[in-house]
Amino acid sequence: MALVMLATFCFMASNTLSSLLMAGFSESLGASGAMMGLVAGMMSLVSLFCRPIAGNLSDRASKRLLVGVGSVLYLVSSIWYATATSPVSLLLARMVNGVGFACCSVCLATWMSLLLPIRHMGAGMGLYGTTNALAMALGPATGIKMHQLIGYRHTFMISMVMAVLMMIAVLFIKNGGHPVASRRDTAAAESSLRPHHLSPRSVVEPRVVPLSLVFMLFAIPYFATQSFIVTYANTRHLAVEVSLFYPCYAIALLIMRIGFRDWFDRKSFRFFLVICSACMVASLLCLDLMTSDVLLLLSAVLMAAAYGVMSSVTQAQAVIIAGKARSGIANATYYAGIDLGMSLGPVLGGLIYGGVPIAWFYPLFMITMPAAGLLYAATAGYVHGRARG
């Protein structure tokens, strides 16, 4: 478990370090506002289509093999970033990165879930999420500071080192993450391999789709912030230390995930949806009004209570609904919501950044929270009814 979490840390640190710099780096290569958003979101767009395949494979093949392939693709894309000379070249590198992201994200989460008893899935995935939180703090903070000191290209070399460390960690894990399936699910998996038996259920978990779409609406403002917070602060000439945002976010999330670990298995999804939605609106309001580091740090804490907590809650609920035998496909379906948020967030951010006054940037993203509530209200009966069934 420690080595899985180490591999996850390297994976997420490499990913967040490079993703945070994509909008600014593409702008330095001559990209327009729309192209900046497309470059930043392309990795997630590719991952969205690759992840169902990766989730299906993760329930049948060794996780070590799939994560190994993903880490190699991460290494290739990091080298490509460091040598890119145009926005189009950067866009192609992001596509390679997207395939690697699909392999690593699904398989590492599934690998971890196989090691946990189902009754402690919420608490266990919360601890797993803590590793992500630490990586999501150090990655962006390192990226912001290092690109100021040594430039974009040399900073991408750090992503290369993380990819190598991820490969090494995977090689030393004793348990190769071989699939676990019930007799019924094994028969279903075997039949789905035949072309005439392929069905949507072989690549997606229908019961998790509504939860995934609800979480997508949390991911949109989070990843728009990740891609544009540096550019936003520079455009508004704000005297704030943007690099403090992600360490503060990670520390707050670490405390919350440890402090609330028992709540993840006791409180309902609806309970967390209400609390996290309010925190997201408050976080975006702080970013809209910030003139100093105080509001920046408060926004980071509220973002942890919104996106960070909701991430663990949704992932744990997805695995519980689907069961361990379909945990790979359940994780793939859950991550599809992240992929949509990671692609739509930067793309919408680029359109807003290039098309409306910058003062409207965060107020427009607040619309996602009422939309999340309405979507859940419309689908709650299906999700929980099918889960009980």
PyMOL commands that set and color helices and strands:
alter all, ss='L'
color gray80, all
select helices_A, chain A and resi 2-28+33-58+63-83+87-114+118-150+152-171+183-192+195-197+200-202+206-235+242-259+263-266+269-289+293-322+324-355+358-365+368-388
alter helices_A, ss='H'
color red, helices_A
deselect
rebuild
show_as cartoon
